[in-house]
């Protein structure tokens, strides 16, 4: 099978160091960049959302204590929303890996096919 890129001179794709060779390939790098971008964006979003919750709890306690219905207040609903947003981010991650990352990983496997024994 024809390989899509030339390995670095010090790395032989047929050697035991095939992982380093794969890691330097364009398909692996594309998959890694895509994953890193998703993780960074999700982390920034969640930390900002959590930070807002903490800041509201510290400086807007009257707002957070505002009753919505019965003994349920805004602070409790926003706290519950933290858990819900965690599950949503997890679902988006699973969807991302199934739709985009799995395709990129398959390309890396096709590139590597026949080089590892």
Secondary structure as UniProt FT lines:
FT   TURN            9..10
FT   TURN            13..14
FT   TURN            16..17
FT   HELIX           18..23
FT   HELIX           26..59
FT   HELIX           61..64
FT   STRAND          67..69
FT   TURN            70..71
FT   STRAND          72..73
FT   HELIX           74..96
FT   HELIX           97..101
FT   HELIX           102..112
FT   TURN            113..115
//
